[in-house]
Amino acid sequence: MKLFIDSGNIKDIETLCALGIIDGVTTNPSLLAKEPGDYKENLKKICAIVKGPVSGEVISTEYEGMLQEGREIAKLDEHMVVKLPLTRNGIHACKTLSNDGIRVNVTLVFSAAQALLAAKAGATFVSPFVGRLDDIGQTGMDLIGEIVQIYDNYDFETEVLVASCRNPIHIVDAAKMGADICTCPAVVIDQLFNHPLTNIGLDKFLKDWEKAYPSGK
Ligand code: E4P
């Protein structure tokens, strides 16, 4: 399973990419709006760091506007992926841009029916938001299971990009279900490293070593 960072923060992206475990980045208008500097320059910098798919979202809600913005986003860098919302215009624009060879990530997906439309429209990625479903009392991960099954039934090539991941359980469950990608904030990726027994075990190994070899040799 691939791991993406859901962030527009260059420092967080640099720090995690340096570890060699990050395959791509997703952004959205809310995330990019928080960062200083020109958002297009920031997206180019992110592409240079991650050297993998970087999603940048259109702001327009009209078909023609989505096409124009989408083409501009795609031209920023070979790694750019155009993020389009799951609306009628978004699906129409997804089909057109995908036919032109531009990779699209269909976002704000909250049902299996919507995910089916994204695949039919040739999306490279579909982004179901599990955390936001949990927030309204539905089990977001159930949707991932449904989408993986539907895509497998018909060999759709659209990759399931689990979005709005809020904790390590979302990530582990996504991996068990065979989802292609999880995108998570840096803080959630940091949580993947933690286990108290690792810290306790390492502490004991080092203390035992220190007792046997006080000089550190
Ligand atoms: C995905 O591409 C979105 O940017 C993101 O995962 C949304 O997450 P949130 O629901 O935590 O804002």
Residues whose N, C-alpha, C, O or C-beta is under 5 A from the ligand:
A	BS01	E4P	D6 T26 T27 N28 S127 G131 R132 A163 S164 C165 T183
